[in-house]
Structures are given as C-alpha cells and as structure tokens.
Amino acid sequence: MSTASSRPQLSLDELRRLKWLLGGALALVSLWTVFFLDIEALGLVAFASAAIAAVLVWPQLPARVPALVWRLAVPAIVVAAGVDLYLSADTLPVLIRLAVLLVLYRTMAYRRKREDLQLIVLGLFLIVVAGVLTVSLGFAFLLLVFTACALGFLFVVTLIDLVDTGPKVMRPEEMREVPAWARGGWGAAAARFRQVADWRLLGFASVLFAGVVGVSALLFLLIPRFEIGSGFFLDKYITRQSRTGFTDTVRFGGVAELVRDESVAMRVDLTDAASLPRAPYFRLVVLDEYTPEGFRLSAPMKADLLRAQRITQVLRERGLAREAVGGQWTFYVEPGVSRFLPLPGSFTLLRLRDPAPVQTHVGARLVGLRSEPLAMTAFQLDGVELAAAVRDAAMARVVQESRAGGLRPDDPARHLMLTLQPPAGAANAATLRRVLQEITGGETLDAAAFAERATAWLHRRHAYALAANIPRGPQDDIVKWLDSNEPGFCEFFAGALAVLSRAAGHPARVVAGFRGGTLNAFENYIMVRNSDAHAWVEIFDGEENWVRVDPTLGSAAAETDADSLAAAGERDSSWDARLDSLRVLWYRRVVNFDARQQVEMVDAVKGFTTRAGEALRARLEAWTQRLKAWLAGPWDLRRLGRAAGAAALLGVALVLGWRLSGWLRGQWQRRRQPGESDPVRREAGRWLRELAEGARRKVERQNVGEDLRDAALQGVRAELERLRFGRRETWPEPRRVFQQARRWRRVLRR
C-alpha cells in the first residue's frame, strides 16, 4: 500500500516573514513613484528607501530601536508636517512628503493586520498621485509591480488572519522584543520558500496575471481611438437599434412615443447658459424624402454622407463667429439616441473626444458617426450661432437652374428636387389644391409668407394631442389628416406643412431633434430629456437658406415667454437632478478627460494649494507676531496672575477633554464589543500579559526551568483569569487582586 506524501506548508512564523518581505517591497515600489514627480522629496525618498531596505535584510533592527523613539515617532511626524506646511508654498508636496514619512514609519515597525492595511492605503495614495501627474512608461511598470506585490501581500495577510486570533494592532511594548519569525537569516527562509513552492501554480498565476495585463494594455491602446464595438469583426454581430425615433427614417408616431419617456437623452454643459434662449433647437436628422409611412433620409443624401466619411477628431464649419452664444458647448449624449450629433446651430469648431469615422453633409448641416455608438458620446462646439437658417449653396444653384430651364438629367444635385415632391396620386393632388386655395386665396406668396399662413391655417383646424385619429379613405394619411379636424402631434403638424409647402412650389424638408431642456440646479447644465423630442420644418427661401418653421401648436408662443432659459427660472432641483449632477461630474473629470484639461486641473490644484498655503502661513505669522508682542509687553503681578489663571484653565480644559474623550471611547467600545469594554476585565487582561511576560523573562534570565510554579503566583493568575473571563458574581475583590499582581511584578523583575 502506497501513501501519498502531502506537500509541506509554511508555518505561521514563515508566513509572517513572507508578509514582511512583500510589505517592504510594496513600500519601496510606492516610494519610487515619487521620482516621477517634480517635487522636492528625492532625498527623503532615498533615505526612506535605504532604511526600508535595511530592515528588509535585517528584520531584527526595529527591536533595537529604543521604545521612546517609537512613542515619539508619530508626534514627530505630525510636527514635521506642520513645519513643512508653514515653510512650503505648496500643499501637495507637503502631503507627499508626509505620506513618505508615514510609509517609512509603518514599514520599519512590526505590524499586524490593521497596520498592514494602513501600509496599503498609504502606498495607494502615492500611486494615485503619481498616476494623475505623470504619463511615464516607467511609472506604468512600477504600477504593475505594485499591483503584484499588493495582491500577494493581501493574500498572505488573509492567510495569517485565518490562523492568528490575537489582537489586530501591535502594542508598543511588543516592539522591544525580536519576534520569533524575525530570527535567523534569509538563506534558510529562501530554502524553505523554495521547498513549499508549487511552481505549477505560481507559473499559472504568472501567466494569468500577464494575460490580464496584456488585455488591459490592448484595450487601453484601442478604446481611446475608436469604439470597441466598431473596431473588431464583432461589429457585424451587434444590432444597433435606436431607442428614439432619430434614425434615417422617422415614422409617424415615433416621436410621439418618445415624448412619454422622461429619461435624460443628453446633457449640454455651457460656459454661459444665461445667453441661451428658453427653448433651443437641437437638430439631429434631416428627412428630405416623403413616403406614405413618414419622412426619411433619401438614398442620394445617404450616399453623399458616405462619400464624405473620414476619420477625424476636429471639424470646422466656418470662420470666426459674429454672434456666438453660450461660450463652449460640451455635449454628453447617451447611447441609443442617434448616430447623428445634435447641433444647436452653425459652429466654428466641432471637437470629438477621440478620432472616429465621421460623416458630414454641409447643405443639411448633418454630422453623424458611421454607426450608432454603444456608449456615451462626448463632443464640444465652439463659436455656436443659433440662427434659424441653414445656408445651402448647392440647393440655391439647383433652384436657379430649374428656373432658367430645368436641370440636366445627369446633374449630381438633381436629387435635391426631392424636397419638391408631395404625395403622389390624383386624389391627393386635388385635396392639396383645394387646401392651398383656402390658405393663399389665389395669391402668389413667397416662402416666408406662405409658411405663416399655412401655420395659422393648421392651428385653426387642428389641436395638439399625443394621439391622432386618421380618417378612412384612399388618400395619403397626412393628406387625410390635414383635411380633417382631428388633433395631432408635432410629426403631423410638421409633415402637413412640408407637404403643403411642396405642393405650393416651395422646397421643404422635415427636421427631427430636441427642443427645450431644463437647467440643473446643482451643476448649471442643461438636461435634455427624451420627452423634449420634437419635429419641425425647414423651408427654402428661394435664395440660399433653409429657414426653420415650427408649425406645432404652442411652439411659437413659448419662445416669447422669457428672454432666456436661465431667466425662465425653470431649474430642476429634484433628487433625480441631484443624482444626475453626479453623473455630469464624472463626465467632466473622467470621461471627457484630455491632456489639456489635465494640465488645467493640475494648475488649478496647484493654484488652490498655493493660495491655501499662503493664507495659512500668513495667519500663522500673524498669530506668531501677536504672541511675540504679547510676550514682549510689560509684565507685572496682575498680568502674571492672569496668565497663570489662563494656563490653569487651559490645563483643566485639556484634562476634562481627555477624560471626556476617554469616556466616549469607552462608550463606543462598550457598544462595539460589550465583553471587552469592562474596565476590570481590561485591567485583568493587562496584568495577565505582564505577569506572563515577566515570568518568561525571569526564566530566560536565571534559567530556572520552563515555568515558575510558585503556588501563590498561580493563585494570583487564577484570580486574574476569573476577573478576565469569569462571571461577575464569581469575582474576587479586584483591588486586592491587582495589588497582589503588582507585588509579583516586582518579584519577577528582580
């Protein structure tokens, strides 16, 4: 019969030695990241690195340091940080130097679980600061090493915590003795580590870690340049379906369904929201071809967009703005809205967050991505002008040539005449002629006059509603609706005006997008909801511009209610708006983060810390001068008495404060650990530890055997254990027991 030998395992002391090694390595790596910062701390980092390396090689060194040094270390660090803050012009370097000192102190001292976690937090602080302020590849390597050390360190700490049920904090008196794990050299420890190592498991873990690092690096390189869903072959297996109606086709009823959705579709961050009108228009898609189901983007215009596609990050539409509003506009568009970007008007510069395949159409003022994004889309506009007109030189040429005798059959711009095609059919044409006669009275009107009369006629015949009842009959739906008295929503008003304008000989097209928005009361940006979805019309004026006309009942009146969106006083201060403002804060500082904003943020932090440091230093100097003036004043018995009285009152206040804090700590401890909060039990536990330590030292000092078996001493220990762990009704008199313990402590020290 064969027996399988089990793999040897590390003992508790060997795990503690491994933890000491990993903690020191983690501390060194976090300290070395400071070398990538332009901060006067290099000498301090070099000294701390040398000291940590020394205690790593000789872990017995901390026990050789006098106990008074360990007790004064933290107060000395606090005083040094205060002096550094007083003398330094910047606050951030002071915090980094303070973190270096704390890492040095925590690494050189013996640690238990709580101190180990503090070491990780301090190291993370240095790593995060260096990560924000540097882009060095050397830092990236140190970050990987830190990650590996931190994972191993936490793993070993967890293993030790499963076995070690002692206190979680190192007591000062324990620093005076070399722990068992720190005795001996590293040669024997390394041999032991090699003996228990499972090389297959370590190899697998290393390959897994390298794989995660490789995938993360690949994603880091790819994601900033293009959307991950569009960059691989998976693109063809991803179905993109807009949640809104803003695709290449807007069917009748699509926008009305969207109006019932109160979720936020996009957020618009402006540097000057006061100049924005109350109900701004955001154009998304232009629909130039009419079908019985609704308007759609024609195939020739799609082809124009595809031909104009290029990978870019910056688009320029025109020169300097003459009447720019809003300053710089930053858009955060949620996924599922549209592949087209919402544009409030003409612009000088459009800047995407990252280079991407972009399609543009100048005459329609369309800017669209190649495919609908699966994540939030961010872009910025500079020099925005909110004119209600879009200049289209190509359409102007087509109109002029058609007036002069018609277009050539092979003219590439011939498809623009789609904006003159009303619904086909004799019945539709007859109804449109009759309605046009009611609107114009037989007069020949220009585009602006016709749009005004046609809009007024629609308002007299139709009310606004989110549901429309289409009369029965063989005619086109939009023709039947405009010839009825049924209510309708924005798509029917817009479609009816576009059809009437085309029948009257004026090119017209439907535009879908958003209208309006609400100011967030917490972060002062515009929240545009899906319920703000809207459709309107653009009519060609016969010269060179497409002019916006909004025929929906109530839309024109809302524009005159207030001068601006800010003046209207419509600010959302609900809890939903408060939560949404947190999302915008994330977008501002993380999602839309580029090198220029990073420099601006660093400069802002540096300026703030500099101003704060100067103000604090000025206040300290004023207090110092006041104290010097007070000390330099003439002293007499009365003044001396007042000073003594003030000092006495201050002393009493400090004593009372200390007593109060002790009482509060006791109350908190009693609530958290009821069994540990009793002062008698705590005192008994302290005397048990002291007697055990004194007996051990006496045994080592006098070589009297393994233990002191004096009956009186054993009796005192038994009574202390009853006070520590027994029921209260079985306790002996505590004061007498503590006096006996005090006498035995003196005996054991001889």
Buried (B, 14 or more C-beta within 10 A) or exposed (E): EEEEEEEEEBBEBBBBBBBBBBBBBBBBBBBBBBBBBEBEBEEBBEEBBEBBEEBBEEBEBBBEBEEEEBEEBEEEBEEBBEEBBBEBEBBBBBBBBBBBBBBBBBBBBBBBBEBBBBBBEBBBBBBEBBBEBBEEEEBBEBBBBBBBBBEBBBEBBEBBEEEBEEEEEBEEEBBBEBBEBBEBEBEEBEEBBEEEEEEEEEEEBEEEBEEEBEEEEEEEEEEEEBBBBBEEEEBEEEEBEBBBBBBBBBBBBBBBBBBEBEEBBBBBBBEEBEBBBBBBBBBBBBBBBBEEEBBBBBEBBBEBBEEBBEEEBEBEBEEEBEEBBBBBBBBBBBEBBBBBBBBBBBBBBBBBBEBBBBBBBBBBBBBBBBBBBBEBBBBBBBBBBBEBBBBBEBBBBBBEBBEEEEBEEEBEBBBBBBBBBBBEBEBBBEBBEEBBEEBBEEEEBEBBEBBEBBBEBBBEBBEBBBEBEBEEEEBBBBBBBBBBEBBBBBBBBBBBBBBBBBBBEBBBBBBBBBBBBBBBBBBBBBBBBBBBBBBBBBBBBBEBBBBBBBBBBEBBEBEEEBEBBBEBEBBBEEEBBBEBBEBBEEBBEEBBEEEEEEEEBEEEBBEEBBEEBEEEBEEEEEEEEEEEEEEEEEEEEEEEEEEEEEEEEEEEEEEEEEEEEEEEEBEEBEEEEEEEBBEBBEBBBBBBBBBEBBBBEBBEEEEEEEEBEEEEBEEBBEBBEBBBEBEEEEBBEBEEBBEBBEEBBEEBEE
